[in-house]
Amino acid sequence: MNLVPNVAVNSSVRPDFLLTDSDFLKIRTLIHQRAGIALSEHKRQMVYSRLARRLRKLKLTDFSTYLGLLQNDPRGAEWQLFVNALTTNLTAFFREPHHFPLLAEHARRCGPAMTVWCSAASTGEEPYSIAMTLIETLGSRASQARVVATDIDTHVLELGAEGIFSAEQVSKLSPERLKRFFLKGAGDHAGEARIRPEVAAMVTFAQLNLLAPSWTLKEPFDAIFCRNVMIYFDRETQENILRKFVPLLKPHGLLFAGHSENFSSTHLPLRLLGKTVYELISQHARAAA
């Protein structure tokens, strides 16, 4: 017996569109194929509310027509908007703060030419937090460091590259960091804060799908941030992505994971260094083990 209602809203409210069980299953399949995201049954309301906006924008009357539009044009621009709609972008400056002292310590060992990949950059708070940490640690030499910020969602990447944040987004930063790393908005941007050019110059934004068969990134990094991303993937997808991270880490490079993510059970050359921080074991150490 199917106990899940055929629509994604409260039965007392008439929905604008019908989301059938078949349509919901197809949406879950398509987003898993395109982005690796494993949507659970309880995400039905979220799926409805986010994709209903696309139906209204396109003046469609039902989800079946929308899904047909996607499947009839595998390379169409709507696919990216579909992925953008179903991507969760919860972020903040210096989120999970215990990671940044470890990054600073690692930066002192690596030196000014340090490279960091932020693989789920969202609207930019995380890669800019990384850049600020490098400046605080390395001083003027941090201009040699580089942060590559990628995300599957093109809309949030545009916002990140713009580097303008609301008063609420920067409200938890210390006055010292606000003064050192941001410019105060004026005119139409009064009440907002723009990241300073010297910080923005350290960060490069680019679109990248972690589920893609191959990545454009080739050079190894001193550190990779992949935080609170793996929780949206199934176990097989997680392991495939982690396996591709390994050759992109320099010897003793660090992988930063999210607070609810644990990679200790994988058969990969990664050892737990601190709370949700993993170190790539060197070839010599692997042989000894």
SVG drawing of the C-alpha trace seen along z (x, -y; Angstrom):
<svg xmlns="http://www.w3.org/2000/svg" viewBox="-9 -56 68 58">
<polyline fill="none" stroke="black" stroke-width="0.4" points="0.0,0.0 1.4,-3.4 1.1,-5.8 2.7,-8.7 0.2,-11.3 0.2,-12.0 0.9,-15.7 3.6,-17.4 1.5,-19.8 -1.0,-19.8 -4.3,-18.2 -6.2,-21.2 -4.4,-23.5 -5.1,-23.0 -1.7,-22.7 -0.9,-24.5 0.4,-21.3 0.0,-17.6 3.2,-15.8 2.5,-12.1 4.4,-9.2 5.8,-8.5 6.9,-12.0 8.6,-12.2 10.4,-8.9 11.6,-10.2 12.9,-13.4 14.8,-11.5 16.3,-9.3 17.3,-12.2 18.9,-14.3 20.9,-11.2 22.1,-10.6 23.1,-14.2 24.4,-15.3 24.7,-12.2 22.2,-13.6 20.2,-10.9 16.8,-12.5 14.9,-10.7 11.1,-10.2 10.7,-13.0 12.2,-15.6 9.0,-15.5 7.7,-18.9 11.1,-20.5 11.1,-19.1 7.6,-20.4 8.2,-23.9 11.5,-24.4 10.5,-22.9 7.0,-24.5 8.9,-27.8 10.3,-26.4 6.9,-25.3 5.5,-28.7 8.4,-30.4 7.9,-28.2 4.1,-28.4 3.7,-24.6 0.7,-22.9 2.2,-19.7 5.4,-18.0 5.1,-15.3 5.4,-18.0 8.4,-19.5 10.2,-16.2 9.5,-15.5 11.0,-18.8 14.2,-17.8 14.4,-14.3 13.8,-15.5 16.7,-17.8 19.6,-16.1 22.0,-19.0 19.4,-21.8 20.0,-24.8 17.1,-23.8 19.1,-20.9 21.4,-23.3 18.4,-25.2 16.9,-21.8 20.1,-21.0 20.4,-24.5 16.8,-24.2 17.5,-21.0 20.9,-21.9 21.0,-22.8 23.3,-25.8 23.6,-26.2 26.8,-28.0 28.4,-30.7 31.7,-32.4 34.1,-30.3 31.5,-27.5 32.8,-24.6 35.5,-27.0 37.7,-24.2 39.0,-23.5 40.6,-26.9 43.3,-26.7 44.3,-23.4 44.3,-25.0 46.5,-27.8 49.0,-25.3 49.1,-23.5 49.7,-26.8 52.7,-27.5 54.2,-24.2 53.3,-24.5 54.5,-28.1 53.0,-31.0 52.5,-29.1 49.8,-27.0 46.8,-25.8 43.4,-24.9 40.4,-23.4 37.0,-24.3 34.8,-21.7 31.4,-23.0 31.9,-26.8 28.2,-27.8 27.9,-31.6 31.5,-32.1 31.6,-32.3 33.7,-29.1 36.4,-29.9 36.7,-33.5 37.1,-32.2 39.9,-30.0 41.6,-33.0 41.2,-35.1 42.8,-32.4 45.7,-32.3 46.2,-36.0 46.1,-36.0 48.7,-33.2 51.0,-34.2 50.6,-37.9 51.5,-39.7 53.0,-36.4 49.5,-35.0 49.1,-36.8 51.0,-33.8 48.4,-31.4 45.4,-30.2 41.9,-29.0 40.0,-27.2 36.2,-27.4 33.9,-25.1 30.2,-24.1 27.6,-22.4 25.2,-25.3 26.0,-28.1 23.8,-30.7 25.6,-30.5 28.9,-30.7 27.9,-34.0 27.0,-35.4 30.3,-34.2 32.3,-35.8 30.4,-39.0 31.6,-39.0 28.8,-41.2 27.2,-40.0 24.3,-41.2 24.6,-42.5 23.1,-39.3 25.7,-37.2 28.6,-39.0 27.0,-39.6 29.0,-36.9 32.4,-38.1 34.5,-40.0 34.8,-43.8 38.5,-43.3 37.8,-40.8 35.1,-43.1 37.4,-46.0 40.4,-44.1 38.7,-42.0 35.6,-43.9 34.6,-47.3 31.5,-49.0 28.7,-49.2 27.4,-52.6 24.5,-53.9 22.4,-51.0 24.6,-48.6 24.3,-50.5 24.2,-48.0 26.1,-45.4 29.7,-44.4 32.0,-43.7 35.0,-41.4 38.2,-43.4 40.0,-43.0 43.1,-41.5 41.0,-38.7 38.9,-38.2 42.1,-38.0 43.1,-34.8 39.9,-32.9 38.9,-31.5 35.3,-30.4 34.4,-27.7 31.6,-25.2 32.3,-21.6 30.1,-18.5 31.7,-16.1 29.8,-13.3 31.4,-14.0 33.5,-11.1 36.5,-13.4 37.4,-16.7 39.2,-19.6 41.4,-19.9 44.8,-18.2 47.3,-19.7 47.5,-18.4 46.4,-20.6 47.8,-21.2 44.2,-20.9 40.8,-20.0 37.6,-21.2 34.6,-18.9 32.3,-19.7 28.7,-18.7 28.5,-17.5 28.9,-13.8 25.7,-13.5 23.7,-14.0 25.3,-11.1 24.9,-7.4 27.9,-5.3 29.0,-4.2 29.1,-7.8 30.9,-8.9 33.7,-6.3 34.1,-7.1 34.5,-10.8 37.0,-10.2 39.0,-7.9 39.3,-10.7 40.4,-13.2 43.5,-11.1 45.6,-11.9 44.6,-15.5 46.2,-15.8 49.9,-16.5 51.9,-14.3 50.5,-14.9 47.7,-17.0 44.6,-17.5 41.0,-16.7 38.4,-18.6 35.0,-16.9 31.7,-18.0 30.8,-17.5 28.5,-14.5 30.8,-12.8 33.1,-10.0 35.5,-8.5 37.5,-6.2 35.8,-3.1 37.1,-3.6 40.1,-1.6 41.9,-4.7 45.3,-6.2 43.7,-8.7 44.2,-8.9 42.1,-10.8 44.2,-13.8 41.7,-15.8 37.9,-16.2 36.7,-15.4 40.2,-16.3 42.1,-13.6 45.7,-13.5 46.9,-11.8 49.4,-9.0 52.6,-9.2 53.8,-6.4 56.5,-5.5 54.1,-5.4 51.7,-3.2 54.4,-0.8 55.4,-0.6 51.8,0.0"/>
</svg>
